[in-house]
Amino acid sequence: MAFQIYEDEFYSGMYEVEAQNTNVFNQASSNTINIVPREHIGDFSKEAFFTNTANLVTRRDITTNADGTATTTASDEVIGVKLYRRFQDDQRLTDIKRIGFTESEYSFLVGQQIAKAKMQEMLNSGLLAVSTAIETGGDGTSFNDITGDSPNTLNYDAIPTLLALFGDRSPQLRHVVGHSKPIHNLLGDALSITVENVAGTSINQGSIPSLGKGLSMTDSSDLIVTDGVSSGVNSYKTLFLQENAVRIEQSEEESMWNGLVDGKENLLFRVQGEYAITVKVKGYEYSDTGANPADSALGNTSNWSQVATDLKDTAGVYIETA
């Protein structure tokens, strides 16, 4: 849509950005979703690790001097996949001038919008990857689906069963990331609980009790399962993550260009750039060999597999609710 040209008014310099909350990285997510600078060549990033060795310590028989039985430490690798991204904004130079802006002023404003959009895209790619990977973990024991229960919305009674999937390591699930719909359902459940330090906290402080864990709301479409409850009724994935569950590596230096494009009826001012990120999920590998996957491939469970020996050494768990 072309600019609205004002005659005796001026543009304030304010602009609309994506409405989704993207303040979910690094410390904001209790370091469960991290952005790190790490450039690498190729389309995949592999990180070797030593797997848990069963029966590493055994009983010693003090009545014999026979040869001992040795164990062998094995290794595996977490594999992340590189995602190539671009942006391009074209605007007629005459329209920029008609609203009283210079090329540099317009470039600055567009750059701010691009920066916000990049953060949103990084977050959504990470959430799609981790939620898909978790679905493949623990032979189907890495998530709880309560969409057929009553109640089928997110509630406090359902959370202990979910945490139990991590056994004695459940305290390591330090941060909750969810769509605002189930998180506000949890707020409603808090208000119905007649315990002073639960309902009272919600009412008096305006916060949502989360069992001592960090909490982030972000209205990402990648946390929504279309028709997950029934036809026309979506379900939602709420993630319970441990530290470094998702790592988004800035794997190629960004290249950006802005300038005039000629050969048109009017000169165009173009802002264009490209970059790449690599998404890794703790305890899982992206096993498909196709480079630069589309969201349909990144969100395909057949392209992810658990490589950590124990579910407790993976990214976390999720609960699916109405």
Backbone bond lengths (Angstrom), bond angles and torsions (degrees), N, CA, C in turn:
res aa  C-N    CA-C-N  psi(-1)  N-CA   C-N-CA  omega(-1)  CA-C   N-CA-C  phi
1 M - - - 1.456 - - 1.529 109.19 -
2 A 1.320 117.55 133.38 1.462 121.61 -179.50 1.521 110.42 -69.56
3 F 1.344 114.96 161.45 1.455 120.14 177.99 1.520 110.96 -62.18
4 Q 1.327 116.49 147.43 1.467 121.80 166.33 1.530 107.02 -80.99
5 I 1.323 116.98 117.82 1.463 120.75 -176.93 1.517 109.85 -89.58
6 Y 1.351 116.21 120.19 1.449 121.85 178.34 1.526 109.27 -98.09
7 E 1.316 116.61 141.31 1.461 120.31 -177.18 1.528 112.00 -85.69
8 D 1.328 117.01 -54.62 1.451 119.61 -173.50 1.529 110.27 -118.02
9 E 1.296 115.90 24.78 1.460 120.73 177.97 1.520 107.79 -123.67
10 F 1.304 116.57 -176.19 1.456 118.52 179.80 1.524 109.88 -145.34
11 Y 1.311 115.55 156.93 1.455 120.65 175.88 1.522 108.93 -79.08
12 S 1.313 115.80 136.20 1.455 120.40 -172.50 1.521 113.05 -80.02
13 G 1.314 117.02 -13.98 1.463 118.95 -173.15 1.508 111.74 92.30
14 M 1.334 117.16 -6.06 1.455 120.61 175.64 1.516 108.79 -80.13
15 Y 1.305 116.05 156.11 1.454 120.94 -177.61 1.521 108.97 -151.80
16 E 1.312 115.50 155.97 1.455 120.68 175.89 1.524 109.64 -86.22
17 V 1.319 115.92 139.83 1.457 120.77 175.11 1.520 107.82 -123.59
18 E 1.309 115.36 173.34 1.454 119.58 178.87 1.524 109.63 -58.51
19 A 1.327 115.37 137.14 1.464 119.95 -174.40 1.522 112.63 -76.98
20 Q 1.322 117.98 -16.96 1.463 120.41 -175.43 1.530 111.00 -69.35
21 N 1.324 116.10 136.88 1.456 121.33 175.47 1.525 109.57 -69.18
22 T 1.333 116.20 122.44 1.472 120.04 178.38 1.520 112.32 -115.29
23 N 1.316 116.96 10.48 1.464 120.46 178.64 1.532 109.06 -82.78
24 V 1.334 115.17 65.02 1.464 120.52 -173.69 1.530 110.55 -129.96
25 F 1.329 117.18 14.05 1.452 119.72 -175.76 1.522 111.53 -101.19
26 N 1.335 115.00 152.99 1.448 124.10 173.22 1.537 111.33 53.66
27 Q 1.327 119.13 -122.09 1.460 120.61 -174.71 1.526 112.40 -62.39
28 A 1.343 117.77 -29.69 1.467 120.36 179.79 1.523 111.73 -64.42
29 S 1.331 117.44 -21.50 1.464 121.32 177.48 1.525 111.61 -111.50
30 S 1.318 116.23 23.49 1.471 121.27 -175.94 1.522 111.16 56.21
31 N 1.334 115.26 33.84 1.471 123.42 179.70 1.530 113.15 60.42
32 T 1.324 115.83 31.72 1.470 119.25 174.87 1.530 111.34 -92.95
33 I 1.344 117.73 -27.63 1.460 122.75 176.06 1.521 106.83 -122.63
34 N 1.320 116.91 109.48 1.454 120.87 -170.05 1.522 111.86 -120.44
35 I 1.340 115.17 140.75 1.459 122.08 168.86 1.521 107.75 -103.18
36 V 1.332 116.61 126.94 1.461 120.65 -179.56 1.531 109.07 -133.38
37 P 1.336 118.00 143.53 1.462 120.35 174.57 1.522 109.93 -80.12
38 R 1.314 116.99 119.45 1.475 120.71 176.89 1.525 108.72 -157.78
39 E 1.304 116.53 94.36 1.455 120.32 179.15 1.526 110.01 -76.69
40 H 1.321 116.07 142.13 1.471 120.12 176.45 1.515 109.19 -150.92
41 I 1.324 115.14 154.42 1.449 120.90 177.93 1.520 109.37 -85.85
42 G 1.320 116.80 163.37 1.455 120.96 177.12 1.513 112.99 82.18
43 D 1.323 114.78 -179.91 1.463 121.87 -173.91 1.520 113.99 -99.47
44 F 1.339 117.75 -7.23 1.455 121.89 -178.51 1.524 109.42 -136.32
45 S 1.313 115.78 152.07 1.453 121.77 178.12 1.526 108.20 -122.00
46 K 1.326 116.46 121.47 1.457 121.63 -176.89 1.524 110.27 -111.46
47 E 1.311 114.73 136.26 1.469 120.92 -178.64 1.524 108.01 -132.23
48 A 1.331 116.18 110.59 1.466 120.79 -177.76 1.518 110.83 -77.10
49 F 1.325 115.83 147.94 1.456 121.39 174.78 1.522 109.02 -147.03
50 F 1.329 116.37 156.86 1.455 121.58 177.60 1.519 109.40 -85.93
51 T 1.308 115.88 129.94 1.462 120.36 179.62 1.526 110.35 -82.45
52 N 1.342 115.57 161.53 1.456 120.13 177.44 1.525 110.46 -65.59
53 T 1.311 116.79 136.80 1.459 122.04 179.41 1.516 109.49 -103.07
54 A 1.326 116.67 120.64 1.469 121.17 -179.53 1.526 110.23 -71.48
55 N 1.323 116.46 144.96 1.469 123.03 175.47 1.531 112.60 54.65
56 L 1.321 115.41 40.10 1.460 119.24 179.57 1.530 111.10 -66.02
57 V 1.328 117.34 -34.73 1.459 122.52 175.47 1.518 108.34 -112.24
58 T 1.338 117.45 126.96 1.465 122.08 -176.85 1.527 110.40 -130.85
59 R 1.306 115.95 172.19 1.462 122.27 176.77 1.519 110.06 -68.45
60 R 1.337 116.76 137.89 1.458 122.43 175.64 1.521 110.09 -99.14
61 D 1.301 115.76 126.38 1.467 121.62 -179.99 1.520 108.61 -87.65
62 I 1.322 117.56 112.53 1.466 121.38 -175.88 1.522 112.71 -85.12
63 T 1.354 117.55 2.86 1.468 119.98 -177.66 1.522 112.66 -101.68
64 T 1.345 118.78 2.27 1.458 120.74 -175.94 1.510 110.51 -138.86
65 N 1.344 114.01 159.33 1.454 120.03 175.52 1.535 110.15 -122.46
66 A 1.338 115.50 29.72 1.462 120.92 178.59 1.524 110.31 -71.28
67 D 1.334 115.06 166.56 1.459 119.62 178.46 1.531 110.38 -61.39
68 G 1.318 114.99 140.11 1.452 119.33 177.30 1.521 111.39 -78.75
69 T 1.330 115.78 160.02 1.461 121.91 177.32 1.523 108.98 -97.26
70 A 1.306 115.06 122.29 1.471 120.20 -177.26 1.520 111.34 -95.18
71 T 1.306 114.79 151.56 1.457 121.03 171.22 1.531 108.65 -105.34
72 T 1.295 116.36 160.56 1.459 121.46 179.37 1.515 109.54 -123.09
73 T 1.305 115.81 125.35 1.452 120.27 178.04 1.528 109.84 -78.33
74 A 1.327 115.85 127.65 1.466 121.10 -178.78 1.528 109.82 -104.62
75 S 1.318 115.69 170.28 1.450 120.76 178.44 1.520 109.79 -136.29
76 D 1.314 115.01 161.19 1.464 121.68 174.89 1.518 106.27 -145.94
77 E 1.310 117.50 -171.54 1.451 118.96 -177.70 1.519 111.88 -145.57
78 V 1.336 114.41 139.52 1.457 121.69 169.40 1.524 107.28 -85.30
79 I 1.316 116.38 129.89 1.466 120.44 -178.27 1.524 109.27 -117.21
80 G 1.323 115.52 121.95 1.457 121.45 174.40 1.508 110.19 -103.41
81 V 1.316 115.97 160.81 1.459 120.95 -176.84 1.523 110.11 -120.12
82 K 1.338 115.60 138.62 1.456 121.18 -178.57 1.528 109.91 -85.64
83 L 1.314 115.32 136.53 1.459 122.71 179.42 1.527 108.60 -118.05
84 Y 1.306 116.91 123.39 1.464 121.76 -177.32 1.536 109.34 -94.74
85 R 1.315 116.23 131.29 1.451 121.61 -174.27 1.540 111.45 -129.57
86 R 1.323 115.99 155.51 1.456 121.96 179.36 1.526 110.10 -144.70
87 F 1.336 116.05 164.11 1.455 121.96 170.71 1.522 108.17 -147.81
88 Q 1.309 115.88 150.46 1.464 121.39 179.16 1.515 109.01 -155.50
89 D 1.313 115.92 126.73 1.458 121.72 177.01 1.528 108.19 -125.94
90 D 1.321 116.14 122.30 1.461 122.35 177.68 1.533 109.58 -112.72
91 Q 1.324 115.87 132.23 1.452 120.10 177.22 1.526 108.90 -142.86
92 R 1.318 116.68 138.96 1.455 119.19 177.72 1.533 109.99 -65.09
93 L 1.316 114.66 132.16 1.464 119.38 -177.93 1.528 111.16 -59.46
94 T 1.315 116.71 -36.32 1.473 119.00 -178.43 1.521 111.14 -64.65
95 D 1.344 117.68 -33.38 1.461 119.80 177.83 1.525 111.18 -68.67
96 I 1.324 116.64 -36.70 1.466 120.51 177.74 1.527 109.86 -63.45
97 K 1.326 115.94 -43.57 1.468 119.69 -179.49 1.521 111.63 -68.90
98 R 1.320 117.36 -35.25 1.463 120.75 -177.03 1.523 112.63 -66.68
99 I 1.327 116.89 -22.22 1.467 118.83 176.45 1.532 111.06 -99.05
100 G 1.331 116.24 10.14 1.462 119.97 172.31 1.511 114.52 83.05
101 F 1.330 118.09 19.77 1.457 121.37 179.76 1.524 109.88 -104.66
102 T 1.335 115.78 152.13 1.453 121.68 167.96 1.523 108.46 -93.65
103 E 1.331 115.87 168.71 1.470 119.32 177.49 1.531 111.38 -59.09
104 S 1.324 116.76 -41.03 1.464 119.79 -177.33 1.524 111.24 -67.86
105 E 1.322 117.35 -38.86 1.475 120.12 178.07 1.519 110.61 -65.42
106 Y 1.331 115.94 -43.39 1.468 119.44 179.09 1.523 110.68 -65.23
107 S 1.328 117.01 -41.78 1.461 121.52 179.07 1.527 110.79 -60.21
108 F 1.327 116.75 -39.03 1.465 120.92 179.65 1.527 110.74 -63.32
109 L 1.342 117.26 -45.58 1.459 120.40 -179.14 1.523 111.78 -66.10
110 V 1.336 116.46 -42.95 1.456 119.67 177.80 1.526 110.03 -63.12
111 G 1.319 116.47 -38.95 1.462 120.29 178.79 1.512 112.73 -60.34
112 Q 1.331 116.86 -37.88 1.458 119.98 177.78 1.531 111.12 -64.83
113 Q 1.326 116.05 -40.84 1.461 119.15 178.01 1.516 111.47 -66.34
114 I 1.322 116.03 -40.80 1.462 120.19 179.00 1.523 110.48 -62.19
115 A 1.334 116.44 -41.90 1.464 119.88 -179.93 1.528 111.08 -59.59
116 K 1.325 116.75 -42.80 1.461 120.68 178.23 1.526 110.96 -65.63
117 A 1.341 115.91 -42.09 1.460 119.87 -179.42 1.528 111.35 -65.39
118 K 1.319 116.84 -35.28 1.471 120.29 177.77 1.528 110.70 -64.09
119 M 1.317 116.96 -43.26 1.461 120.18 179.15 1.528 110.93 -62.46
120 Q 1.333 115.47 -40.51 1.462 119.04 178.99 1.520 110.63 -63.91
121 E 1.322 116.55 -43.60 1.465 119.80 -178.33 1.524 110.64 -66.14
122 M 1.324 117.79 -40.38 1.462 121.15 177.46 1.526 110.97 -60.41
123 L 1.333 115.47 -46.14 1.455 119.76 -178.88 1.521 111.09 -63.41
124 N 1.325 117.14 -46.48 1.457 119.80 -177.82 1.524 111.70 -64.78
125 S 1.324 117.36 -38.36 1.465 120.10 177.04 1.526 110.21 -64.03
126 G 1.341 116.29 -41.61 1.462 119.33 178.28 1.515 112.81 -65.00
127 L 1.335 117.04 -41.60 1.461 120.64 179.54 1.520 111.19 -67.13
128 L 1.331 117.09 -38.99 1.463 119.89 177.33 1.519 110.75 -63.19
129 A 1.336 116.13 -43.80 1.458 119.94 -179.10 1.530 111.90 -64.93
130 V 1.331 117.00 -48.00 1.462 119.02 -174.70 1.524 112.02 -70.56
131 S 1.327 117.94 -38.59 1.463 119.14 179.70 1.521 111.09 -68.06
132 T 1.338 117.05 -35.22 1.459 120.50 177.72 1.518 110.51 -70.51
133 A 1.333 116.63 -43.98 1.463 120.17 -179.91 1.525 111.20 -61.90
134 I 1.331 116.69 -45.17 1.467 119.87 -179.37 1.519 110.98 -58.19
135 E 1.320 116.99 -36.72 1.465 120.39 -178.96 1.527 112.33 -59.47
136 T 1.342 116.62 -24.29 1.469 120.12 -179.07 1.519 112.76 -90.54
137 G 1.327 117.94 -7.83 1.454 121.10 -170.85 1.511 114.38 -81.28
138 G 1.330 114.60 155.48 1.461 121.54 172.46 1.516 115.09 58.07
139 D 1.344 116.67 28.92 1.472 120.37 -179.09 1.524 111.83 51.82
140 G 1.326 115.47 43.39 1.459 120.62 177.27 1.506 114.41 88.10
141 T 1.343 117.91 7.04 1.468 120.59 -179.27 1.528 111.52 -105.74
142 S 1.312 117.29 20.96 1.467 121.03 -176.73 1.519 112.83 -101.31
143 F 1.324 117.09 2.91 1.461 119.86 179.33 1.519 109.20 -153.92
144 N 1.324 114.85 158.58 1.469 121.87 174.27 1.516 109.07 -118.11
145 D 1.309 116.59 132.77 1.454 122.86 177.13 1.526 107.51 -111.25
146 I 1.340 116.62 110.22 1.468 119.67 -178.66 1.526 111.20 -110.97
147 T 1.342 116.15 20.15 1.464 118.90 -177.59 1.525 112.02 -65.30
148 G 1.331 117.56 -19.57 1.455 120.47 177.80 1.512 113.73 -98.12
149 D 1.346 117.00 3.36 1.460 121.21 -178.50 1.524 110.72 -90.72
150 S 1.310 115.62 176.34 1.456 122.03 173.35 1.526 108.30 -133.68
151 P 1.338 118.88 112.05 1.467 126.00 1.64 1.533 111.12 -76.19
152 N 1.321 115.34 156.84 1.470 119.34 178.81 1.522 112.26 -108.93
153 T 1.329 116.07 8.68 1.462 120.38 174.11 1.530 109.07 -94.14
154 L 1.332 116.66 165.93 1.455 120.74 -178.51 1.517 109.85 -64.20
155 N 1.342 116.08 126.51 1.458 121.07 -177.54 1.521 109.33 -147.01
156 Y 1.330 115.18 161.29 1.464 119.68 -174.28 1.527 112.91 -68.40
157 D 1.317 118.05 -30.14 1.458 119.75 -179.84 1.518 112.18 -65.48
158 A 1.327 117.36 -26.72 1.466 120.72 -177.49 1.525 112.70 -83.27
159 I 1.323 117.31 -17.23 1.460 119.62 -173.12 1.528 113.37 -71.52
160 P 1.345 121.58 -42.43 1.464 119.56 179.89 1.535 113.39 -57.38
161 T 1.319 117.33 -38.75 1.458 120.19 178.33 1.525 110.70 -63.46
162 L 1.333 116.03 -37.69 1.459 119.76 177.08 1.527 110.80 -66.28
163 L 1.327 117.39 -47.46 1.459 120.76 -179.27 1.524 111.81 -61.53
164 A 1.325 116.27 -30.68 1.464 120.62 -179.46 1.524 112.31 -63.06
165 L 1.334 117.41 -19.35 1.468 119.77 176.88 1.519 111.23 -62.96
166 F 1.338 116.83 -23.93 1.456 121.76 178.13 1.523 112.45 -96.62
167 G 1.330 116.46 2.59 1.464 120.64 175.92 1.514 112.74 55.34
168 D 1.346 115.92 -134.33 1.462 120.29 -176.79 1.521 113.04 -73.62
169 R 1.319 116.71 -5.29 1.470 119.98 176.53 1.521 112.07 -96.70
170 S 1.324 118.04 8.88 1.459 120.24 -178.59 1.531 113.40 -59.02
171 P 1.362 120.31 -30.16 1.469 117.82 176.01 1.528 113.03 -62.20
172 Q 1.339 117.33 -18.42 1.468 120.21 179.02 1.522 111.98 -74.93
173 L 1.338 116.81 -14.85 1.468 120.12 175.16 1.520 106.93 -77.50
174 R 1.311 115.63 88.13 1.461 121.06 -163.97 1.520 114.85 -95.89
175 H 1.363 117.61 -10.03 1.456 118.20 -176.19 1.521 110.59 -143.97
176 V 1.336 114.86 141.36 1.468 123.08 179.28 1.522 108.16 -109.57
177 V 1.333 116.50 129.14 1.460 121.83 176.92 1.522 107.69 -125.04
178 G 1.338 115.99 123.24 1.454 118.70 -177.01 1.508 112.84 -152.33
179 H 1.313 114.59 162.52 1.457 122.57 172.97 1.527 108.68 -67.66
180 S 1.325 117.24 152.49 1.458 120.16 -176.52 1.529 112.62 -63.69
181 K 1.329 118.07 -26.11 1.454 119.58 -177.66 1.526 111.25 -63.42
182 P 1.347 120.81 -57.08 1.465 119.14 178.21 1.527 113.47 -67.04
183 I 1.333 117.14 -32.71 1.468 118.50 179.78 1.526 110.41 -65.13
184 H 1.321 117.53 -38.46 1.466 119.50 176.64 1.528 111.24 -72.74
185 N 1.327 117.62 -28.20 1.464 119.41 170.58 1.521 110.28 -61.47
186 L 1.338 116.40 -38.75 1.456 120.51 178.04 1.523 110.86 -65.72
187 L 1.326 116.56 -37.59 1.466 120.10 175.07 1.523 110.05 -60.46
188 G 1.322 116.89 -44.01 1.459 120.00 178.15 1.509 111.95 -60.75
189 D 1.345 116.42 -37.93 1.458 120.00 178.05 1.523 110.75 -67.17
190 A 1.339 116.06 -36.72 1.463 119.80 178.41 1.520 110.94 -62.51
191 L 1.328 117.21 -38.58 1.463 120.59 -178.80 1.526 112.12 -69.25
192 S 1.338 116.27 -21.19 1.463 119.39 -178.36 1.519 112.76 -90.50
193 I 1.341 116.09 -9.44 1.459 120.14 -178.70 1.523 109.13 -86.40
194 T 1.293 116.10 124.94 1.472 120.54 -175.59 1.521 111.08 -89.31
195 V 1.316 115.54 54.61 1.456 122.16 174.22 1.518 106.15 -120.16
196 E 1.328 116.47 125.96 1.461 120.00 -169.61 1.520 112.42 -56.87
197 N 1.338 117.91 -44.22 1.468 118.41 -174.40 1.522 113.04 -80.97
198 V 1.331 118.00 -0.04 1.466 120.94 173.86 1.515 109.38 -103.13
199 A 1.323 116.99 -64.78 1.463 119.92 179.60 1.519 110.66 -63.26
200 G 1.328 116.72 -39.06 1.458 119.99 -179.13 1.510 112.18 -62.70
201 T 1.335 117.18 -40.83 1.459 120.14 178.14 1.518 110.83 -63.11
202 S 1.323 116.51 -42.38 1.464 120.50 -178.75 1.519 111.38 -63.97
203 I 1.316 116.49 -42.06 1.463 120.36 -176.57 1.519 111.30 -76.74
204 N 1.321 117.33 -48.46 1.458 120.82 -171.85 1.523 113.91 -80.53
205 Q 1.329 116.65 -33.16 1.460 119.82 -176.88 1.521 112.56 -107.90
206 G 1.320 117.65 -7.43 1.455 120.75 177.32 1.506 114.33 69.33
207 S 1.328 117.45 21.64 1.463 120.48 -178.34 1.521 110.78 -111.52
208 I 1.328 114.86 166.20 1.460 121.12 -178.43 1.521 108.29 -108.90
209 P 1.324 119.21 112.19 1.465 120.69 179.19 1.526 110.56 -58.64
210 S 1.329 116.48 131.56 1.462 120.89 -176.53 1.519 111.77 -130.26
211 L 1.336 116.71 34.98 1.466 123.02 174.93 1.533 111.55 58.28
212 G 1.315 116.08 36.30 1.455 120.16 177.35 1.512 114.40 79.21
213 K 1.309 118.18 6.21 1.461 122.16 -179.29 1.522 109.85 -101.46
214 G 1.325 116.34 154.15 1.443 120.19 173.82 1.522 110.22 -65.17
215 L 1.321 116.42 157.90 1.464 120.48 -175.67 1.520 109.68 -142.25
216 S 1.330 116.09 130.67 1.463 121.97 176.44 1.520 109.49 -132.60
217 M 1.330 115.18 133.24 1.461 121.40 173.12 1.514 108.68 -104.99
218 T 1.308 116.96 133.42 1.460 121.33 173.68 1.519 108.43 -150.45
219 D 1.313 116.93 125.03 1.470 121.33 -175.11 1.525 110.94 -82.94
220 S 1.309 114.60 62.77 1.462 121.19 178.58 1.521 109.71 -83.15
221 S 1.318 115.75 134.06 1.468 119.26 176.17 1.517 111.46 -66.16
222 D 1.331 117.09 -17.90 1.459 120.60 -179.08 1.525 112.47 -79.91
223 L 1.329 117.48 -1.69 1.466 121.65 171.63 1.526 110.87 -100.93
224 I 1.329 116.93 3.05 1.458 122.16 -179.00 1.524 109.47 -105.64
225 V 1.319 116.63 132.96 1.462 122.16 173.73 1.525 106.77 -104.49
226 T 1.315 116.82 109.56 1.457 121.11 -178.27 1.527 110.61 -62.39
227 D 1.339 116.43 128.56 1.475 122.95 -179.60 1.530 111.18 59.58
228 G 1.331 116.73 27.57 1.466 120.31 -176.51 1.514 114.55 -67.10
229 V 1.328 117.18 -26.42 1.464 120.91 177.14 1.524 109.84 -92.86
230 S 1.309 115.37 -51.41 1.460 122.63 177.54 1.516 107.31 -164.05
231 S 1.293 117.15 177.72 1.454 120.49 -179.54 1.536 110.48 -59.12
232 G 1.312 115.47 120.29 1.458 120.50 -179.37 1.509 114.94 86.09
233 V 1.328 117.65 -3.45 1.471 121.79 179.92 1.520 108.38 -120.75
234 N 1.318 116.31 113.89 1.461 121.37 -176.89 1.526 111.73 -82.50
235 S 1.322 115.33 158.06 1.461 121.31 170.17 1.527 108.53 -116.40
236 Y 1.333 115.97 171.47 1.464 121.14 -172.63 1.525 109.65 -136.54
237 K 1.333 115.50 141.04 1.458 121.68 175.41 1.523 109.39 -100.61
238 T 1.318 116.37 125.34 1.457 121.69 174.56 1.521 107.54 -111.86
239 L 1.330 116.58 121.74 1.455 122.67 -171.81 1.523 111.47 -94.12
240 F 1.316 116.55 137.70 1.460 123.61 171.25 1.529 105.76 -115.60
241 L 1.337 116.56 109.39 1.466 121.39 -167.41 1.524 112.41 -114.81
242 Q 1.329 115.12 150.82 1.453 119.20 171.67 1.526 109.58 -102.92
243 E 1.318 115.97 172.47 1.457 120.99 -173.04 1.524 111.63 -56.26
244 N 1.336 115.56 138.86 1.462 123.47 178.24 1.525 112.13 59.87
245 A 1.324 116.77 33.02 1.461 121.06 179.57 1.521 111.39 -62.90
246 V 1.326 116.67 -40.96 1.458 122.24 179.62 1.521 108.11 -127.41
247 R 1.320 115.48 131.23 1.454 119.51 176.85 1.523 108.19 -123.29
248 I 1.319 115.78 123.50 1.450 121.53 177.93 1.522 107.46 -108.79
249 E 1.316 115.15 110.32 1.455 121.32 -176.48 1.531 109.52 -93.93
250 Q 1.311 115.95 129.72 1.460 120.79 173.26 1.521 106.49 -80.30
251 S 1.349 114.83 90.62 1.460 120.23 -162.60 1.524 114.81 -95.27
252 E 1.322 118.49 -6.78 1.459 121.40 171.41 1.518 108.84 -141.07
253 E 1.314 116.19 135.98 1.462 120.34 179.52 1.525 110.15 -61.98
254 E 1.304 115.32 136.55 1.458 119.52 -179.50 1.526 110.99 -70.89
255 S 1.337 115.05 136.72 1.458 121.71 172.55 1.524 107.78 -112.68
256 M 1.330 116.53 129.14 1.461 120.02 -177.82 1.522 109.51 -135.97
257 W 1.337 115.31 143.52 1.453 121.19 -179.73 1.515 108.47 -138.64
258 N 1.328 116.69 143.21 1.462 120.15 169.60 1.513 108.99 -140.97
259 G 1.321 115.45 144.41 1.452 119.60 -178.74 1.512 110.95 172.42
260 L 1.323 114.57 -177.20 1.455 121.13 -177.09 1.525 110.89 -87.49
261 V 1.322 115.24 141.27 1.459 122.95 176.17 1.519 107.73 -114.96
262 D 1.341 116.54 122.56 1.465 119.39 -176.66 1.525 110.34 -101.84
263 G 1.340 115.61 -174.68 1.450 121.49 178.63 1.509 114.28 87.79
264 K 1.321 116.80 0.37 1.465 121.62 176.70 1.530 109.28 -104.61
265 E 1.301 116.78 171.76 1.461 120.75 175.57 1.525 110.45 -58.03
266 N 1.347 115.22 -38.68 1.461 121.92 175.42 1.524 108.22 -124.21
267 L 1.322 115.49 147.40 1.464 119.49 173.86 1.532 109.56 -62.19
268 L 1.339 115.47 138.68 1.464 121.09 175.83 1.522 109.33 -105.24
269 F 1.329 115.84 142.02 1.459 120.63 170.47 1.520 106.83 -104.32
270 R 1.331 116.17 120.44 1.464 121.49 -173.59 1.518 110.62 -115.87
271 V 1.333 115.52 135.07 1.465 122.73 169.65 1.519 106.17 -116.51
272 Q 1.323 117.43 118.23 1.465 121.11 -175.30 1.518 109.91 -138.52
273 G 1.315 115.82 144.08 1.454 119.74 178.63 1.509 111.85 -158.06
274 E 1.330 115.25 167.45 1.463 120.99 177.05 1.524 109.15 -150.78
275 Y 1.315 114.36 153.02 1.465 121.27 -178.49 1.527 108.09 -161.76
276 A 1.303 116.41 179.77 1.465 120.11 177.94 1.526 109.43 -145.53
277 I 1.321 115.25 146.70 1.465 122.11 173.40 1.524 108.36 -126.95
278 T 1.310 115.79 155.21 1.463 121.22 175.47 1.515 108.29 -120.92
279 V 1.321 116.64 130.16 1.459 122.30 -177.53 1.528 109.62 -105.59
280 K 1.329 115.83 125.92 1.468 122.12 176.04 1.520 109.16 -122.90
281 V 1.326 116.15 143.05 1.460 122.56 178.27 1.519 108.26 -120.13
282 K 1.306 116.90 128.38 1.463 122.78 -175.92 1.528 111.09 -57.82
283 G 1.324 116.02 124.40 1.464 121.42 175.13 1.512 115.37 83.30
284 Y 1.346 117.28 4.43 1.465 120.95 -177.12 1.527 110.48 -131.13
285 E 1.324 115.34 159.16 1.456 120.71 173.42 1.518 110.14 -123.82
286 Y 1.326 114.53 143.81 1.463 119.49 169.64 1.516 105.73 -84.23
287 S 1.329 117.23 110.96 1.456 121.67 -167.21 1.519 114.52 -97.65
288 D 1.317 117.96 -8.01 1.458 119.68 177.94 1.529 109.05 -76.27
289 T 1.330 117.17 145.64 1.456 120.77 -176.85 1.516 113.04 -92.96
290 G 1.325 117.93 -3.55 1.456 120.62 -179.98 1.517 111.67 -73.78
291 A 1.335 116.25 130.63 1.459 121.10 -178.20 1.526 110.93 -78.97
292 N 1.337 114.83 154.30 1.469 122.88 172.94 1.529 111.84 49.56
293 P 1.327 117.86 61.25 1.466 119.84 -174.61 1.520 113.03 -67.36
294 A 1.333 115.20 146.05 1.458 121.36 169.64 1.525 108.46 -74.51
295 D 1.330 116.78 168.84 1.464 120.49 -179.79 1.527 111.76 -57.89
296 S 1.330 116.96 -32.41 1.460 120.03 -179.55 1.521 111.42 -63.62
297 A 1.337 117.05 -32.66 1.465 120.81 177.62 1.527 110.84 -83.16
298 L 1.343 116.67 -40.16 1.466 120.06 179.46 1.520 110.65 -63.35
299 G 1.330 116.98 -30.76 1.457 122.16 -179.65 1.511 114.00 -96.82
300 N 1.323 117.77 17.51 1.464 122.73 179.38 1.524 109.13 -98.33
301 T 1.318 117.99 119.02 1.465 120.99 -176.08 1.527 112.68 -62.06
302 S 1.315 117.91 -25.04 1.465 119.71 -179.75 1.524 111.91 -69.85
303 N 1.343 117.27 -12.66 1.465 120.87 179.80 1.519 113.37 -96.19
304 W 1.320 117.25 2.59 1.461 121.66 178.29 1.526 109.94 -125.08
305 S 1.315 116.08 146.11 1.466 119.72 175.97 1.525 109.58 -149.14
306 Q 1.316 115.75 147.70 1.464 121.43 179.95 1.517 109.61 -76.76
307 V 1.328 116.46 129.82 1.463 120.97 176.66 1.523 111.68 -111.70
308 A 1.315 117.92 -20.48 1.469 120.31 174.67 1.514 109.10 -68.06
309 T 1.311 116.94 141.87 1.457 121.11 -177.82 1.519 111.53 -63.51
310 D 1.309 116.75 -40.64 1.453 122.50 -175.12 1.522 109.73 -117.52
311 L 1.324 116.66 141.02 1.460 121.13 177.46 1.529 111.44 -56.03
312 K 1.333 116.83 -30.41 1.461 120.89 -178.39 1.530 112.59 -64.74
313 D 1.329 116.99 -16.10 1.459 121.41 178.80 1.525 111.97 -99.79
314 T 1.329 117.00 16.81 1.458 121.38 178.56 1.533 110.86 -106.57
315 A 1.316 115.49 -174.44 1.466 121.10 -172.27 1.526 113.34 -63.01
316 G 1.328 117.72 -37.71 1.458 120.31 -176.90 1.501 111.50 154.02
317 V 1.321 115.33 -153.18 1.469 122.67 -177.20 1.524 108.56 -138.34
318 Y 1.319 115.89 169.36 1.465 118.54 174.23 1.503 110.02 -143.37
319 I 1.336 114.98 160.15 1.456 122.34 174.56 1.513 108.20 -119.86
320 E 1.326 116.42 133.86 1.460 121.58 179.68 1.514 108.39 -104.37
321 T 1.314 115.54 126.43 1.475 121.25 -174.43 1.524 110.36 -136.31
322 A 1.308 114.45 168.81 1.471 119.53 174.68 1.506 109.96 -77.41
